[in-house]
């Protein structure tokens, strides 16, 4: 059984078992009712900030999975409003 | 004769009386054919330049501004000694132009004894003229006679300015050249809601000749809380484009309102824009507009945000700014949402997030100014995401420092 890491996803605490998370993984965790990201017409803006000072990431469908770290802050949003 | 020309002719009459040849390029005054002594003890001729702030009614005196530029070699005394330290100099970079068509090699600084300010540009330029020409006269016994036979003249290059009054800010700040790079023929702002209105607020302060704004909705009280400036109740109920066009026409003469929603029947209107700011809410419209811009190789920026309320009743979310260039567009549809439902309904409830609208607009306008050479660019991230709860600006889709065409 792999260790649990606590992350913040759209301001909610989420416990994850994976060592890395892909764009599609994060989309599924944030919007479990949405279709799988690989086959979806929905475009999400996925932003990750590591709170240990190791920087930030922006992700799109083709991005490599990112490392999971304790306390990382993730936003998965549909940024279409202005 | 225009009022402006009459004002200039009056202010510059002393130059003509002194048989000097001057020209006005926008907000700069050039004194041509100024004789000076070279290091080789020969007479050469250069051009003295200074800022000339003026409008229809008056020319602003130079006051404490005692510096000039010089286009020519550095002047020497007639005996071959350098004019330093009397004439302090700063060498300009090779090819430097103060503004388009006004080159300069040096900036000079010298004040007369007991200097308290110059009342006229003639007084200021004559101070430098007397020193430079005095040395040249000592080298050429016939120079004085030739100068006395000259006819003084004034030439005024009429520049088309989109502003309702002179851009004294760029002249005083000595960044006219950088500012001129934004003098595009036109730009379009599609959607003047929360974010688009702040884009207009910034773009109206640049020398873009025409700013076309497109929006089909009316300006209502809730819009006032997401717009620059302070609207009064009398402003409500009119088209947004009419309200903003009137407000910004006080400053910029090229605002062109279009009270329409861009759809398949009229998207063709966007064909000839040099840059487009896409500031809309509707995903399918974003698809239509941006596909058209990509197909027609028009550079643009698309903005959008998505905000929600946390369990603790605090607002959070992401503000996205995506740039798309003719030769860098592969990333665009992996970033920009084109679905009908493109964000949490919270935004529709007219939450007051003017600073996020403004931030989104400023990031878009900053990138536009950078792409067109106003700001230096060492890295070109086409995707910018601002995450509110960590105050992070996250960059991606770096494409080298390719500028817009």
Interface residues (C-beta under 8 A of the other chain):
Chain A: X10 X11 X12 X41 X42 X43 X44 X45 X47 X48 X49 X51 X56 X57 X58 X60 X61 X62 X73 X75 X77 X78 X79 X80 X81 X82
Chain B: X191 X193 X194 X195 X196 X279 X280 X281 X282 X283 X286 X303 X304 X305 X306 X307 X308 X310 X311 X312 X314 X316 X317 X318 X319 X320 X331 X333 X334 X335 X336 X337 X338 X339 X341 X342 X343 X344 X347 X357 X360 X383 X385 X387 X389 X390 X392 X394 X395 X396 X397
